[in-house]
Amino acid sequence: MTKATISNKGQIAISKAVRERLNLNAGTQVSLAVQGESLVLKRLVPNYPDWRTMRGMVKHGPSLTKVLEEERAAEVARDGARIDEGR
């Protein structure tokens, strides 16, 4: 575990090992989240939105579960036909 001290300006220095591990450079944006008594810092990656913002994106499209069920049923039928042909 790496320790850090908060300055009187509320700033914290991140050790070189942690910066290198997370590829944190000058100008890198991060998000801060409080979870209980913990502070979670995450590097923000451009062009990759948080998955929670994607909720409802396919609301008006086909049911993905139904499509997967249909694909699986077709696979099972095809495999069954191959087994029957081999008899």
C-alpha positions, 0 to 999 in steps of 0.5 A: 500500500502506498501512503500519501499526505494531503497538503494544506491546499487539499492536494495529494501527490501520487507516487511515481510507481502508481502514476506509471502503473495507471498511465497517469500523466500531466493533464490526465482526467480522473474521477473521484468517488466516495465509497464508505470510508474509501476514496476511489480514483479512476483514470477517465478514458476518452471515448469510453463512456461509463456503462451505466450511461448506456442504460436504455440505449436499445429500448426500442430495438429487438429483445436481445434475449429473444434473439439469443434464444432463437440463435441457440435454438437454431444451433441445437436444431442444426447439431441435432440434424448432424447427429441424425445424419450420422446414424 
